[in-house]
Amino acid sequence: MSKKLLRSGAIVSAMTLISRVLGLVRDIVIANLMGAGASADVFFFANKIPNFLRRLFAEGAFAQAFVPVLTEYQEKYSENDTRELLEKVAGTLGGIITIVTLVGVIASPVLAALFGGGWFAAWLNDEADGEKFLLAAFMLKITFPYLWFITFTALAGSILNSRGRFAVSAFTPVFLNIAIISAALLLSPQLASPEIGLAWGVFFGGLIQFLFQIPFLYKERALVRPSWGWNHPGVVKIRTLMIPALFGVSVSQINLLFDTFIASFLMTGSISWLYYSDRLLEFPLGLFGIAIATVILPALSRKHAHEQGEDFSATMDWGVKAILLLGLPAMAGLIVLAEPMLMVLFMRGAFTIHHVEMASYSLVAYGSGLLSFMLVKVLAPGYYSRQDTKTPVRFGIIAMISNMVFNLIFAIPFGYVGLAIATSLSALLNATLLYRGLAKAKVYRVSKNTVSFFLKTLLATLVMVLVLYTLLPSQQEWLSWDIIQRGLKLGGLIGAGAVSYFLGLILLGVRPWALKPNA
């Protein structure tokens, strides 16, 4: 089983890598097209709101509540019972999300005013930024249906993941990136407002992702006729677990949305700078953190269903060690190479060196919280797999309120960078509370072996940082090179960092290839 879990993790990481690379290509195309000005701010705003709700209704809270219940049905109930559960879940979730989507499209001006308070205030006072509010309200009508498509995509992905078919759902986001890239290259140049073309790219990207899942569901005999089932026992269990999980699993997303609200009062470009730095943060987070969390949730759910306490703890420990092994150097790399990465990836067209410098500050702030973000992804399944969503919701609310307080403390002196600092600090608090809760419940406690593993990976990371700082060119040198030279130099730095890190691990007695889960 350990080989199966490793293979699943490798598959998800590989598919996620393809998606993240295309995501970077998408962001490069957008940066070239719009830079970090007013149009980019509005597009990222209109794209963020349905994505936030996606985390609530689809990939986040729903998946965390649905997968353990579905796994329980598949392990303990008949095939007909499981199929009935799927029918009721699809019909109930579908009915709710259809209403939410219709309301979102109709009430898009209200949403734009609610989450873009600075722009709405400017519109009321006939200021220049008021045009952002009007454009955001219009674009939300185009991007909001993405929520409907991606909710059913997430439902299909959860079903396939519970049956060990991880590659399909991990590959599906590729189609969203392709759709947005195509819109940026083919549709946006034909429009007076290119950001509207990108909004249509989001719409069709969601549609294609939804359609892509259907043949795989049919092959798994999981393509069902949706029917309403609010009071079905399985649905009751899922919604009971899901309601508190709306907070517990989506704290970071709520924090980012709150950041967007405050950023609407700040200088033009703030939302875009936060977006580009967040996108680079999402690359290792998705490649490692989310991939590991995706494969251990079904495994933990099975172990809980069969009351395998020691194996449950061992699987949790593997997840934490895997995060330490990959997360520490990724965090350090983001911080040290923030400006060179932004320069290589985005500095062309409308994206200038000024935008690089401004985005690099928020990337350093976000990057300092990468390990915490990853640990949250791995520690939270320790609760959800045991169908406990009430405990993490308390922690989520504490972290969310703390983030608001941190925003007030850091946003005044540091502006948009303070928002990123606050988000990272709240993630650290959330991860700490999640671990402490697992330890107090005697579900999972870090062993001496894991502490030793952490110290060795930390020391190897410090060696990597020293090597990178020694080899890092000055900004003037970066600016004097063309894009190919910059790319080659950045690749060389990343390679040197990776080699020095893994050599450091080996010299310290750590064998990364020997890290095996007990699945």
One Martini backbone bead per residue (centre of mass of N, CA, C, O) as a GRO file, in nm:
protein
  519
    1MET     BB    1   0.053   0.064  -0.017
    2SER     BB    2   0.292   0.262  -0.016
    3LYS     BB    3   0.335   0.255  -0.322
    4LYS     BB    4   0.055   0.361  -0.394
    5LEU     BB    5   0.083   0.636  -0.252
    6LEU     BB    6   0.334   0.731  -0.402
    7ARG     BB    7   0.212   0.707  -0.685
    8SER     BB    8  -0.018   0.905  -0.637
    9GLY     BB    9   0.159   1.146  -0.564
   10ALA     BB   10   0.315   1.152  -0.834
   11ILE     BB   11   0.073   1.194  -1.019
   12VAL     BB   12  -0.034   1.456  -0.898
   13SER     BB   13   0.229   1.616  -0.931
   14ALA     BB   14   0.253   1.588  -1.238
   15MET     BB   15  -0.021   1.714  -1.311
   16THR     BB   16   0.024   1.974  -1.149
   17LEU     BB   17   0.272   2.069  -1.302
   18ILE     BB   18   0.135   2.115  -1.570
   19SER     BB   19  -0.071   2.319  -1.461
   20ARG     BB   20   0.133   2.525  -1.337
   21VAL     BB   21   0.286   2.590  -1.591
   22LEU     BB   22   0.039   2.694  -1.745
   23GLY     BB   23  -0.025   2.908  -1.532
   24LEU     BB   24   0.231   3.072  -1.586
   25VAL     BB   25   0.176   3.124  -1.881
   26ARG     BB   26  -0.085   3.274  -1.833
   27ASP     BB   27   0.044   3.504  -1.657
   28ILE     BB   28   0.239   3.601  -1.871
   29VAL     BB   29   0.025   3.686  -2.077
   30ILE     BB   30  -0.122   3.885  -1.891
   31ALA     BB   31   0.121   4.067  -1.824
   32ASN     BB   32   0.173   4.147  -2.120
   33LEU     BB   33  -0.119   4.269  -2.170
   34MET     BB   34  -0.165   4.438  -1.859
   35GLY     BB   35   0.000   4.394  -1.618
   36ALA     BB   36  -0.060   4.625  -1.312
   37GLY     BB   37  -0.328   4.760  -1.361
   38ALA     BB   38  -0.658   4.827  -1.371
   39SER     BB   39  -0.743   4.585  -1.550
   40ALA     BB   40  -0.605   4.368  -1.381
   41ASP     BB   41  -0.748   4.420  -1.117
   42VAL     BB   42  -1.036   4.350  -1.222
   43PHE     BB   43  -0.988   4.062  -1.318
   44PHE     BB   44  -0.886   3.942  -1.049
   45PHE     BB   45  -1.143   4.012  -0.899
   46ALA     BB   46  -1.352   3.855  -1.086
   47ASN     BB   47  -1.194   3.576  -1.032
   48LYS     BB   48  -1.187   3.549  -0.714
   49ILE     BB   49  -1.481   3.509  -0.620
   50PRO     BB   50  -1.552   3.230  -0.755
   51ASN     BB   51  -1.299   3.094  -0.630
   52PHE     BB   52  -1.382   3.123  -0.340
   53LEU     BB   53  -1.653   2.962  -0.369
   54ARG     BB   54  -1.521   2.705  -0.466
   55ARG     BB   55  -1.382   2.639  -0.193
   56LEU     BB   56  -1.649   2.613  -0.041
   57PHE     BB   57  -1.838   2.423  -0.243
   58ALA     BB   58  -1.600   2.240  -0.347
   59GLU     BB   59  -1.278   2.166  -0.304
   60GLY     BB   60  -1.293   2.206  -0.003
   61ALA     BB   61  -1.534   2.148   0.199
   62PHE     BB   62  -1.671   1.928   0.035
   63ALA     BB   63  -1.438   1.726   0.004
   64GLN     BB   64  -1.384   1.691   0.313
   65ALA     BB   65  -1.682   1.572   0.359
   66PHE     BB   66  -1.730   1.360   0.122
   67VAL     BB   67  -1.498   1.150   0.116
   68PRO     BB   68  -1.544   1.003   0.391
   69VAL     BB   69  -1.838   0.916   0.330
   70LEU     BB   70  -1.788   0.766   0.066
   71THR     BB   71  -1.583   0.567   0.182
   72GLU     BB   72  -1.778   0.439   0.383
   73TYR     BB   73  -1.978   0.334   0.172
   74GLN     BB   74  -1.769   0.160   0.007
   75GLU     BB   75  -1.689  -0.020   0.265
   76LYS     BB   76  -2.006  -0.077   0.409
   77TYR     BB   77  -2.176  -0.067   0.148
   78SER     BB   78  -2.355  -0.084  -0.116
   79GLU     BB   79  -2.373   0.000  -0.443
   80ASN     BB   80  -2.659   0.122  -0.429
   81ASP     BB   81  -2.608   0.313  -0.193
   82THR     BB   82  -2.382   0.473  -0.329
   83ARG     BB   83  -2.548   0.568  -0.573
   84GLU     BB   84  -2.761   0.720  -0.412
   85LEU     BB   85  -2.571   0.922  -0.289
   86LEU     BB   86  -2.481   1.051  -0.555
   87GLU     BB   87  -2.759   1.149  -0.644
   88LYS     BB   88  -2.819   1.331  -0.394
   89VAL     BB   89  -2.571   1.510  -0.405
   90ALA     BB   90  -2.601   1.619  -0.693
   91GLY     BB   91  -2.887   1.742  -0.653
   92THR     BB   92  -2.836   1.922  -0.404
   93LEU     BB   93  -2.585   2.076  -0.489
   94GLY     BB   94  -2.698   2.168  -0.763
   95GLY     BB   95  -2.936   2.335  -0.658
   96ILE     BB   96  -2.776   2.535  -0.486
   97ILE     BB   97  -2.565   2.634  -0.703
   98THR     BB   98  -2.775   2.751  -0.899
   99ILE     BB   99  -2.881   2.971  -0.716
  100VAL     BB  100  -2.612   3.111  -0.655
  101THR     BB  101  -2.543   3.180  -0.948
  102LEU     BB  102  -2.789   3.354  -1.017
  103VAL     BB  103  -2.745   3.560  -0.794
  104GLY     BB  104  -2.458   3.647  -0.879
  105VAL     BB  105  -2.531   3.759  -1.157
  106ILE     BB  106  -2.754   3.962  -1.070
  107ALA     BB  107  -2.567   4.067  -0.802
  108SER     BB  108  -2.286   4.188  -0.898
  109PRO     BB  109  -2.289   4.480  -0.783
  110VAL     BB  110  -2.295   4.394  -0.488
  111LEU     BB  111  -2.028   4.235  -0.488
  112ALA     BB  112  -1.849   4.470  -0.585
  113ALA     BB  113  -1.917   4.648  -0.335
  114LEU     BB  114  -1.837   4.450  -0.106
  115PHE     BB  115  -1.527   4.371  -0.220
  116GLY     BB  116  -1.501   4.685  -0.360
  117GLY     BB  117  -1.521   4.946  -0.168
  118GLY     BB  118  -1.329   5.154  -0.297
  119TRP     BB  119  -1.468   5.167  -0.577
  120PHE     BB  120  -1.753   5.237  -0.480
  121ALA     BB  121  -1.677   5.504  -0.345
  122ALA     BB  122  -1.571   5.632  -0.607
  123TRP     BB  123  -1.841   5.617  -0.760
  124LEU     BB  124  -2.008   5.794  -0.562
  125ASN     BB  125  -1.771   6.038  -0.606
  126ASP     BB  126  -1.673   6.057  -0.908
  127GLU     BB  127  -1.424   5.885  -0.950
  128ALA     BB  128  -1.199   5.714  -1.138
  129ASP     BB  129  -1.232   5.428  -0.983
  130GLY     BB  130  -1.537   5.379  -1.061
  131GLU     BB  131  -1.484   5.210  -1.323
  132LYS     BB  132  -1.408   4.950  -1.176
  133PHE     BB  133  -1.685   4.882  -1.065
  134LEU     BB  134  -1.841   4.855  -1.334
  135LEU     BB  135  -1.654   4.637  -1.459
  136ALA     BB  136  -1.678   4.425  -1.233
  137ALA     BB  137  -1.986   4.381  -1.251
  138PHE     BB  138  -1.979   4.277  -1.545
  139MET     BB  139  -1.762   4.043  -1.521
  140LEU     BB  140  -1.916   3.868  -1.311
  141LYS     BB  141  -2.132   3.765  -1.515
  142ILE     BB  142  -1.911   3.582  -1.659
  143THR     BB  143  -1.749   3.433  -1.414
  144PHE     BB  144  -1.963   3.303  -1.215
  145PRO     BB  145  -2.041   3.028  -1.369
  146TYR     BB  146  -1.784   2.876  -1.290
  147LEU     BB  147  -1.896   2.763  -1.026
  148TRP     BB  148  -2.084   2.549  -1.148
  149PHE     BB  149  -1.877   2.382  -1.304
  150ILE     BB  150  -1.664   2.332  -1.066
  151THR     BB  151  -1.848   2.177  -0.873
  152PHE     BB  152  -1.887   1.924  -1.058
  153THR     BB  153  -1.588   1.874  -1.093
  154ALA     BB  154  -1.532   1.819  -0.790
  155LEU     BB  155  -1.724   1.585  -0.757
  156ALA     BB  156  -1.587   1.403  -0.963
  157GLY     BB  157  -1.303   1.410  -0.833
  158SER     BB  158  -1.383   1.280  -0.562
  159ILE     BB  159  -1.476   1.012  -0.676
  160LEU     BB  160  -1.210   0.935  -0.820
  161ASN     BB  161  -1.022   0.957  -0.571
  162SER     BB  162  -1.172   0.733  -0.398
  163ARG     BB  163  -1.072   0.526  -0.654
  164GLY     BB  164  -0.766   0.617  -0.744
  165ARG     BB  165  -0.826   0.864  -0.969
  166PHE     BB  166  -0.607   1.125  -0.975
  167ALA     BB  167  -0.526   1.233  -1.264
  168VAL     BB  168  -0.781   1.371  -1.369
  169SER     BB  169  -0.819   1.604  -1.157
  170ALA     BB  170  -0.521   1.710  -1.184
  171PHE     BB  171  -0.552   1.780  -1.503
  172THR     BB  172  -0.805   1.965  -1.550
  173PRO     BB  173  -0.684   2.267  -1.509
  174VAL     BB  174  -0.553   2.289  -1.789
  175PHE     BB  175  -0.810   2.396  -1.941
  176LEU     BB  176  -0.822   2.674  -1.814
  177ASN     BB  177  -0.549   2.775  -1.914
  178ILE     BB  178  -0.603   2.738  -2.215
  179ALA     BB  179  -0.850   2.925  -2.232
  180ILE     BB  180  -0.709   3.189  -2.136
  181ILE     BB  181  -0.482   3.194  -2.340
  182SER     BB  182  -0.664   3.197  -2.590
  183ALA     BB  183  -0.812   3.459  -2.518
  184ALA     BB  184  -0.555   3.643  -2.503
  185LEU     BB  185  -0.464   3.582  -2.810
  186LEU     BB  186  -0.759   3.597  -2.972
  187LEU     BB  187  -0.974   3.794  -2.822
  188SER     BB  188  -0.859   4.047  -2.671
  189PRO     BB  189  -0.730   4.204  -2.926
  190GLN     BB  190  -1.042   4.259  -3.039
  191LEU     BB  191  -1.080   4.436  -2.783
  192ALA     BB  192  -1.113   4.723  -2.595
  193SER     BB  193  -1.143   4.511  -2.344
  194PRO     BB  194  -0.934   4.256  -2.266
  195GLU     BB  195  -1.054   4.150  -1.991
  196ILE     BB  196  -1.315   4.027  -2.116
  197GLY     BB  197  -1.178   3.793  -2.262
  198LEU     BB  198  -1.076   3.657  -2.001
  199ALA     BB  199  -1.355   3.602  -1.882
  200TRP     BB  200  -1.437   3.401  -2.107
  201GLY     BB  201  -1.210   3.203  -2.044
  202VAL     BB  202  -1.326   3.117  -1.770
  203PHE     BB  203  -1.595   3.008  -1.865
  204PHE     BB  204  -1.485   2.790  -2.072
  205GLY     BB  205  -1.300   2.646  -1.873
  206GLY     BB  206  -1.527   2.533  -1.695
  207LEU     BB  207  -1.682   2.374  -1.913
  208ILE     BB  208  -1.451   2.182  -1.999
  209GLN     BB  209  -1.399   2.050  -1.725
  210PHE     BB  210  -1.680   1.926  -1.696
  211LEU     BB  211  -1.680   1.751  -1.962
  212PHE     BB  212  -1.417   1.579  -1.907
  213GLN     BB  213  -1.537   1.394  -1.666
  214ILE     BB  214  -1.771   1.216  -1.780
  215PRO     BB  215  -1.629   0.958  -1.905
  216PHE     BB  216  -1.503   0.865  -1.627
  217LEU     BB  217  -1.766   0.823  -1.478
  218TYR     BB  218  -1.880   0.613  -1.672
  219LYS     BB  219  -1.651   0.402  -1.632
  220GLU     BB  220  -1.721   0.398  -1.304
  221ARG     BB  221  -2.031   0.399  -1.262
  222ALA     BB  222  -2.092   0.739  -1.169
  223LEU     BB  223  -2.325   0.817  -1.362
  224VAL     BB  224  -2.591   1.014  -1.255
  225ARG     BB  225  -2.917   1.095  -1.145
  226PRO     BB  226  -3.020   1.369  -1.019
  227SER     BB  227  -3.145   1.418  -0.674
  228TRP     BB  228  -3.324   1.516  -0.423
  229GLY     BB  229  -3.158   1.494  -0.066
  230TRP     BB  230  -3.157   1.650   0.215
  231ASN     BB  231  -3.256   1.382   0.410
  232HIS     BB  232  -3.035   1.212   0.351
  233PRO     BB  233  -2.810   1.063   0.548
  234GLY     BB  234  -2.554   1.136   0.382
  235VAL     BB  235  -2.622   1.436   0.339
  236VAL     BB  236  -2.644   1.512   0.632
  237LYS     BB  237  -2.351   1.441   0.699
  238ILE     BB  238  -2.215   1.631   0.496
  239ARG     BB  239  -2.348   1.903   0.585
  240THR     BB  240  -2.252   1.884   0.876
  241LEU     BB  241  -1.947   1.888   0.793
  242MET     BB  242  -1.944   2.140   0.592
  243ILE     BB  243  -2.025   2.395   0.741
  244PRO     BB  244  -1.765   2.425   0.921
  245ALA     BB  245  -1.562   2.381   0.677
  246LEU     BB  246  -1.594   2.656   0.541
  247PHE     BB  247  -1.380   2.766   0.743
  248GLY     BB  248  -1.148   2.562   0.797
  249VAL     BB  249  -1.050   2.533   0.474
  250SER     BB  250  -1.090   2.874   0.395
  251VAL     BB  251  -0.914   3.083   0.541
  252SER     BB  252  -0.710   3.176   0.327
  253GLN     BB  253  -0.931   3.277   0.128
  254ILE     BB  254  -1.062   3.485   0.313
  255ASN     BB  255  -0.807   3.647   0.353
  256LEU     BB  256  -0.761   3.719   0.053
  257LEU     BB  257  -1.033   3.867   0.020
  258PHE     BB  258  -0.976   4.079   0.237
  259ASP     BB  259  -0.731   4.191   0.095
  260THR     BB  260  -0.887   4.293  -0.154
  261PHE     BB  261  -1.061   4.496  -0.009
  262ILE     BB  262  -0.828   4.671   0.098
  263ALA     BB  263  -0.679   4.710  -0.181
  264SER     BB  264  -0.912   4.896  -0.304
  265PHE     BB  265  -0.781   5.147  -0.123
  266LEU     BB  266  -0.532   5.133  -0.275
  267MET     BB  267  -0.314   5.135  -0.496
  268THR     BB  268  -0.260   5.090  -0.806
  269GLY     BB  269  -0.170   4.731  -0.820
  270SER     BB  270  -0.211   4.572  -0.556
  271ILE     BB  271  -0.374   4.328  -0.659
  272SER     BB  272  -0.163   4.237  -0.870
  273TRP     BB  273   0.080   4.192  -0.686
  274LEU     BB  274  -0.060   3.981  -0.512
  275TYR     BB  275  -0.124   3.785  -0.738
  276TYR     BB  276   0.161   3.717  -0.851
  277SER     BB  277   0.274   3.618  -0.580
  278ASP     BB  278   0.056   3.402  -0.528
  279ARG     BB  279   0.116   3.228  -0.780
  280LEU     BB  280   0.401   3.141  -0.687
  281LEU     BB  281   0.302   3.010  -0.428
  282GLU     BB  282   0.104   2.795  -0.565
  283PHE     BB  283   0.305   2.610  -0.696
  284PRO     BB  284   0.423   2.453  -0.445
  285LEU     BB  285   0.153   2.409  -0.301
  286GLY     BB  286   0.031   2.225  -0.526
  287LEU     BB  287   0.269   2.027  -0.582
  288PHE     BB  288   0.282   1.940  -0.266
  289GLY     BB  289   0.060   2.001  -0.054
  290ILE     BB  290  -0.203   1.920  -0.212
  291ALA     BB  291  -0.106   1.647  -0.315
  292ILE     BB  292  -0.066   1.513  -0.038
  293ALA     BB  293  -0.352   1.568   0.075
  294THR     BB  294  -0.512   1.414  -0.145
  295VAL     BB  295  -0.389   1.118  -0.081
  296ILE     BB  296  -0.440   1.102   0.242
  297LEU     BB  297  -0.743   1.122   0.289
  298PRO     BB  298  -0.840   0.839   0.196
  299ALA     BB  299  -0.641   0.684   0.378
  300LEU     BB  300  -0.743   0.797   0.649
  301SER     BB  301  -1.038   0.710   0.614
  302ARG     BB  302  -0.982   0.404   0.609
  303LYS     BB  303  -0.842   0.384   0.887
  304HIS     BB  304  -1.081   0.486   1.048
  305ALA     BB  305  -1.290   0.274   0.954
  306HIS     BB  306  -1.070   0.038   1.070
  307GLU     BB  307  -0.921   0.128   1.331
  308GLN     BB  308  -0.607   0.245   1.252
  309GLY     BB  309  -0.421   0.424   1.455
  310GLU     BB  310  -0.115   0.383   1.389
  311ASP     BB  311  -0.142   0.422   1.081
  312PHE     BB  312  -0.257   0.702   1.091
  313SER     BB  313  -0.009   0.836   1.225
  314ALA     BB  314   0.197   0.747   1.007
  315THR     BB  315   0.066   0.904   0.773
  316MET     BB  316   0.090   1.182   0.898
  317ASP     BB  317   0.401   1.175   0.928
  318TRP     BB  318   0.461   1.157   0.630
  319GLY     BB  319   0.330   1.426   0.550
  320VAL     BB  320   0.512   1.609   0.723
  321LYS     BB  321   0.786   1.520   0.607
  322ALA     BB  322   0.725   1.594   0.313
  323ILE     BB  323   0.686   1.896   0.372
  324LEU     BB  324   0.966   1.951   0.487
  325LEU     BB  325   1.137   1.851   0.247
  326LEU     BB  326   0.986   2.064   0.035
  327GLY     BB  327   0.906   2.336   0.187
  328LEU     BB  328   1.166   2.469   0.290
  329PRO     BB  329   1.317   2.518   0.015
  330ALA     BB  330   1.082   2.664  -0.123
  331MET     BB  331   1.066   2.902   0.070
  332ALA     BB  332   1.359   3.001   0.036
  333GLY     BB  333   1.351   3.037  -0.271
  334LEU     BB  334   1.130   3.254  -0.285
  335ILE     BB  335   1.283   3.468  -0.120
  336VAL     BB  336   1.560   3.486  -0.273
  337LEU     BB  337   1.409   3.463  -0.587
  338ALA     BB  338   1.183   3.669  -0.633
  339GLU     BB  339   1.283   3.877  -0.845
  340PRO     BB  340   1.395   3.686  -1.068
  341MET     BB  341   1.126   3.536  -1.122
  342LEU     BB  342   0.956   3.784  -1.205
  343MET     BB  343   1.144   3.875  -1.433
  344VAL     BB  344   1.133   3.616  -1.609
  345LEU     BB  345   0.814   3.575  -1.625
  346PHE     BB  346   0.689   3.904  -1.650
  347MET     BB  347   0.912   4.099  -1.787
  348ARG     BB  348   0.688   4.230  -2.013
  349GLY     BB  349   0.557   4.471  -2.168
  350ALA     BB  350   0.349   4.597  -1.911
  351PHE     BB  351   0.582   4.465  -1.733
  352THR     BB  352   0.785   4.610  -1.507
  353ILE     BB  353   1.032   4.671  -1.278
  354HIS     BB  354   0.835   4.796  -1.081
  355HIS     BB  355   0.651   4.546  -1.058
  356VAL     BB  356   0.867   4.355  -0.958
  357GLU     BB  357   0.937   4.497  -0.694
  358MET     BB  358   0.652   4.504  -0.569
  359ALA     BB  359   0.596   4.190  -0.587
  360SER     BB  360   0.844   4.093  -0.420
  361TYR     BB  361   0.751   4.183  -0.142
  362SER     BB  362   0.494   3.998  -0.127
  363LEU     BB  363   0.645   3.731  -0.182
  364VAL     BB  364   0.813   3.726   0.075
  365ALA     BB  365   0.571   3.730   0.267
  366TYR     BB  366   0.433   3.476   0.158
  367GLY     BB  367   0.680   3.278   0.164
  368SER     BB  368   0.704   3.270   0.483
  369GLY     BB  369   0.414   3.086   0.476
  370LEU     BB  370   0.437   2.815   0.317
  371LEU     BB  371   0.468   2.597   0.537
  372SER     BB  372   0.199   2.660   0.674
  373PHE     BB  373   0.013   2.605   0.435
  374MET     BB  374   0.099   2.307   0.405
  375LEU     BB  375   0.029   2.205   0.692
  376VAL     BB  376  -0.270   2.260   0.676
  377LYS     BB  377  -0.326   2.056   0.443
  378VAL     BB  378  -0.228   1.802   0.625
  379LEU     BB  379  -0.375   1.841   0.907
  380ALA     BB  380  -0.679   1.861   0.837
  381PRO     BB  381  -0.731   1.555   0.754
  382GLY     BB  382  -0.713   1.454   1.055
  383TYR     BB  383  -1.017   1.546   1.086
  384TYR     BB  384  -1.191   1.478   0.828
  385SER     BB  385  -1.140   1.165   0.832
  386ARG     BB  386  -1.304   1.173   1.129
  387GLN     BB  387  -1.549   1.370   1.103
  388ASP     BB  388  -1.405   1.652   1.207
  389THR     BB  389  -1.521   2.003   1.189
  390LYS     BB  390  -1.539   2.164   1.461
  391THR     BB  391  -1.247   2.212   1.540
  392PRO     BB  392  -1.127   2.367   1.286
  393VAL     BB  393  -1.333   2.603   1.298
  394ARG     BB  394  -1.219   2.739   1.545
  395PHE     BB  395  -0.942   2.789   1.423
  396GLY     BB  396  -1.039   2.946   1.174
  397ILE     BB  397  -1.166   3.185   1.324
  398ILE     BB  398  -0.914   3.273   1.474
  399ALA     BB  399  -0.739   3.321   1.221
  400MET     BB  400  -0.927   3.527   1.082
  401ILE     BB  401  -0.930   3.740   1.305
  402SER     BB  402  -0.624   3.771   1.316
  403ASN     BB  403  -0.591   3.875   1.029
  404MET     BB  404  -0.746   4.138   1.072
  405VAL     BB  405  -0.556   4.245   1.286
  406PHE     BB  406  -0.296   4.230   1.118
  407ASN     BB  407  -0.392   4.423   0.901
  408LEU     BB  408  -0.409   4.673   1.086
  409ILE     BB  409  -0.108   4.663   1.171
  410PHE     BB  410   0.040   4.634   0.866
  411ALA     BB  411  -0.110   4.814   0.645
  412ILE     BB  412  -0.033   5.100   0.730
  413PRO     BB  413   0.290   5.080   0.696
  414PHE     BB  414   0.288   4.845   0.431
  415GLY     BB  415   0.033   4.785   0.297
  416TYR     BB  416   0.016   4.522   0.085
  417VAL     BB  417   0.241   4.374   0.243
  418GLY     BB  418   0.082   4.355   0.510
  419LEU     BB  419  -0.125   4.151   0.400
  420ALA     BB  420   0.079   3.920   0.359
  421ILE     BB  421   0.180   3.902   0.645
  422ALA     BB  422  -0.095   3.835   0.776
  423THR     BB  423  -0.148   3.571   0.623
  424SER     BB  424   0.103   3.417   0.728
  425LEU     BB  425   0.040   3.439   1.033
  426SER     BB  426  -0.237   3.293   1.023
  427ALA     BB  427  -0.122   3.025   0.917
  428LEU     BB  428   0.057   2.966   1.159
  429LEU     BB  429  -0.170   2.958   1.366
  430ASN     BB  430  -0.338   2.733   1.234
  431ALA     BB  431  -0.122   2.509   1.239
  432THR     BB  432  -0.078   2.511   1.545
  433LEU     BB  433  -0.371   2.439   1.628
  434LEU     BB  434  -0.395   2.173   1.472
  435TYR     BB  435  -0.167   2.022   1.613
  436ARG     BB  436  -0.255   2.057   1.907
  437GLY     BB  437  -0.524   1.905   1.871
  438LEU     BB  438  -0.403   1.629   1.789
  439ALA     BB  439  -0.227   1.592   2.041
  440LYS     BB  440  -0.453   1.611   2.262
  441ALA     BB  441  -0.616   1.364   2.114
  442LYS     BB  442  -0.401   1.140   2.032
  443VAL     BB  443  -0.354   1.121   1.708
  444TYR     BB  444  -0.097   1.331   1.677
  445ARG     BB  445   0.266   1.312   1.722
  446VAL     BB  446   0.566   1.425   1.721
  447SER     BB  447   0.857   1.279   1.679
  448LYS     BB  448   1.190   1.256   1.726
  449ASN     BB  449   1.245   1.187   1.432
  450THR     BB  450   1.102   1.441   1.315
  451VAL     BB  451   1.274   1.653   1.456
  452SER     BB  452   1.540   1.562   1.329
  453PHE     BB  453   1.445   1.601   1.039
  454PHE     BB  454   1.397   1.906   1.058
  455LEU     BB  455   1.686   1.997   1.136
  456LYS     BB  456   1.821   1.885   0.880
  457THR     BB  457   1.653   2.042   0.669
  458LEU     BB  458   1.726   2.321   0.779
  459LEU     BB  459   2.032   2.303   0.738
  460ALA     BB  460   2.020   2.247   0.431
  461THR     BB  461   1.874   2.513   0.366
  462LEU     BB  462   2.097   2.706   0.465
  463VAL     BB  463   2.302   2.611   0.260
  464MET     BB  464   2.138   2.694   0.012
  465VAL     BB  465   2.121   2.998   0.077
  466LEU     BB  466   2.425   3.052   0.071
  467VAL     BB  467   2.465   2.972  -0.224
  468LEU     BB  468   2.267   3.175  -0.351
  469TYR     BB  469   2.394   3.438  -0.242
  470THR     BB  470   2.671   3.391  -0.378
  471LEU     BB  471   2.539   3.370  -0.689
  472LEU     BB  472   2.382   3.632  -0.685
  473PRO     BB  473   2.295   3.873  -0.878
  474SER     BB  474   2.239   4.175  -0.969
  475GLN     BB  475   2.004   4.379  -1.098
  476GLN     BB  476   2.179   4.496  -1.327
  477GLU     BB  477   2.252   4.227  -1.449
  478TRP     BB  478   1.968   4.134  -1.518
  479LEU     BB  479   1.902   4.387  -1.705
  480SER     BB  480   2.145   4.325  -1.917
  481TRP     BB  481   1.977   4.087  -1.996
  482ASP     BB  482   1.814   3.863  -2.157
  483ILE     BB  483   1.570   3.628  -2.136
  484ILE     BB  484   1.758   3.384  -2.177
  485GLN     BB  485   1.974   3.455  -1.968
  486ARG     BB  486   1.786   3.468  -1.727
  487GLY     BB  487   1.676   3.180  -1.746
  488LEU     BB  488   1.949   3.034  -1.719
  489LYS     BB  489   2.029   3.156  -1.447
  490LEU     BB  490   1.786   3.062  -1.284
  491GLY     BB  491   1.821   2.761  -1.342
  492GLY     BB  492   2.104   2.745  -1.212
  493LEU     BB  493   2.017   2.830  -0.927
  494ILE     BB  494   1.812   2.608  -0.876
  495GLY     BB  495   2.009   2.375  -0.922
  496ALA     BB  496   2.214   2.456  -0.702
  497GLY     BB  497   2.014   2.445  -0.470
  498ALA     BB  498   1.929   2.147  -0.497
  499VAL     BB  499   2.207   2.018  -0.472
  500SER     BB  500   2.287   2.140  -0.196
  501TYR     BB  501   2.049   2.025  -0.039
  502PHE     BB  502   2.083   1.714  -0.097
  503LEU     BB  503   2.373   1.698  -0.002
  504GLY     BB  504   2.313   1.788   0.286
  505LEU     BB  505   2.128   1.554   0.357
  506ILE     BB  506   2.328   1.322   0.307
  507LEU     BB  507   2.546   1.424   0.513
  508LEU     BB  508   2.313   1.405   0.750
  509GLY     BB  509   2.153   1.113   0.680
  510VAL     BB  510   1.944   1.174   0.455
  511ARG     BB  511   1.692   0.971   0.272
  512PRO     BB  512   1.451   1.063   0.064
  513TRP     BB  513   1.389   0.775  -0.078
  514ALA     BB  514   1.306   0.646   0.223
  515LEU     BB  515   1.035   0.796   0.223
  516LYS     BB  516   0.764   0.610   0.359
  517PRO     BB  517   0.449   0.516   0.360
  518ASN     BB  518   0.164   0.405   0.562
  519ALA     BB  519  -0.121   0.289   0.376
   0.00000   0.00000   0.00000
